[in-house]
């Protein structure tokens, strides 16, 4: 059962506490994480990012990209770091938050070395626990580029409901008008989704 959680005050929604799991921990994304992201990224890492990626493959460009993300309104960005080594292997974000309507959107970018491991399910688990069980959200949703087959598979594994496709929803920096596939999890669906994420983490541990 999900706890009966009241809606947290609006300022609390926009805080960036450190969230700790078994394999990773999340902390507020800053320019200090740029070097790790630059070192581990490849062209595929940034090709489908909705907000575009860094202007070039240098730590300074990654730091500028992080500053640009952090300047966006209604958005909170976390660095994904490995427990033990502390290496940054991606970022996960509340990419849009609507306090009055009690929903948030989650977006994820993971480096190749972190894919297919426990990193993705644990990062989503940490942010969704916070959304539903701390902030009092009624809904968490995801918008996935229709070309991103890896992320689409991840959404189906998550157990999120596929709501439909927003056609030519967003024009990317290269001028391409992408279709975004929308998935969501509602508050009363969260216990089953949470149990599935926890089972996946157990199998990957």
N, C-alpha and C positions, 0 to 999 in steps of 0.2 A: 504494500500500500504506500502511496505517496503521502508525505505529511501534509496537513492542511496549513499552507503557508500564506500569510497575508502579503499583499503587494508591498515590496520594499520601497522606501522613499526614492524618488527619482535620482538624487545624487549617488546613492549606493549602486545604482545600475551602471554608473560610469566610472567606478573604481577599478583598479587593476591589482587585486590581491594576488599573492603567489599561491598557486593551486598545485598540490603535490599528489602524485600517483606513485605506483610501484616502479614504473619504467621511466617516467618523465616527470618534469614539473614545468608549470607555465608561469611566466612573469611578464610584466609589462615590456613590450617591444621597444627598444631604443637603438640608437646608432651603434651601441656597443656590441650588438649582435650581427652587425653588417659583415664583418670579416668571415665569420663561420658560414653565413648564408652564401656569400660570394664564392668561397672555396668549394662548397658542396653542390652548387647549382649547375645546371646545364641548360641548353636552349629549351628543352621540353619543360623545364621547371617553370618558365615564365611565359611560354607561348600562349597559353589560354587564360592568363590572369585577367579578370574582368576590368581591373583598373590599370592594366599594363604593368610592365616590370621596370627594372632599373634601365637607365639609358645606355649603359654598357656594363661589361663584366669586371667592375672594379669595386673594392670596398667603399670608396667614396660615393660611387653611383648607388650602391645598395643603401648607404646611409641616407642619401637624398630621397630615395624611394620610401624608406621607412618614415622619414620626416613628412613626406607627402601623405602617406596613409594615416599617420597620427593627427594630421591637420584636418582630416575629413570629419564633418559633424556626425553625431549619433553613432560613432564607431569606436570600438575598443580593441586594441591589438595586443596579442600575447606572443612572446617567443616560446617555442617548444624546445626544451633542453633535456638532454639525457641525464637521468639520475646517475651519479657517480662521476662521470667525466665532465658533465656540465656543457658539453658541446651543443650548440644550437643546430637543430635539424629541421627547422621550419617555423612557420607562424600560423596561428589560428586566431580568428577574429570574431567578435560580435560585429559583423560588418554593417549592420543597421539595427538600431534599438528604438522601439516605440513604447515608452513607459506607459503612456495613457491607454494604449491598446493592449498592453501586457504581452508583447511579442518581441522576439529578437531573431535575427538571421545569423547563421554561422557560415563562415568561409574558411577554407584551409589551403595552405600551400606547404607541401612537404618536400624535402630534398630526396633525390633518388635513394640514398643510403637508408632512409627511414621508411620507405614504402614497403608494404607487404609484411610489416612487423606489428608489434603491439602499439606502436606510436600513435597511429591514426585512431583506433578505437578508444585508447585511453585519453587522448586529447579531447575527443568529442564527449566522452563520458564526463570528464572534469567540467567542461563548459556547460553541458546540459544539466548536470547536477546543480551547478550554481544557478542556472536560469530557472529551473523548475522548483528547486528545493530551498534556495536562498532568496532569490529575487521575487519569486511568486509569479513567474511567467505562465501564461495559458498556452502558449504556442512557441515552437522553435521551427524555423524553416530554413531551407537551403535552395539556392538557385545554381544549377549546374549547366555549364556550356554543353549543348547537345552533342558536340564532337568529342567530349571528354569521357571516353568509355570507361576509364579506370574509376573516375569519380561516380559515374552512373552505377557501376557495379557496387561501389562502396555504399551508396545510398540504399540500394536494394538489400544488401547485407545488414544494414542498420535497422531495417524494418520500418523506414519512414514511408508514409503514404505519398504516392506520386499523384500530384494534383492536376498537372497539365503542362503545356509548353507555351511560354510567352514568345511569340514569333518576332524575330528581329527586334528583340527587346532592348539591346544595348549595343551601341557602336563602340568598338574597341579602338585603341590608339592607332592601329594600322588601317582603320576605316571599315573593317569587316563588321557587319550587323549580325550579331550572334543571336541564336535562339537559346533561351534559358528554360531548362526543365525544372519545375518547382516540386520540391518534396517537403513534407511537414510532419511534425510530431506534435500532438495535442497533449494537454496535461493528463487526461485520463488514459492516454496511450503510453505515457512515459514509463510506468512500471514494467511493462512487457519489453519495451525497447532497452531499458536499463538492464534488465536480466539478460537479454541477448548480448549486450556489450560486455557485461561481466563474464559471461560464459566464453565469449571469444577471447578475452584477456587471459582467462584460465588456460585455454587451449594453446595460447601463444607463449605462456610463461615457461 
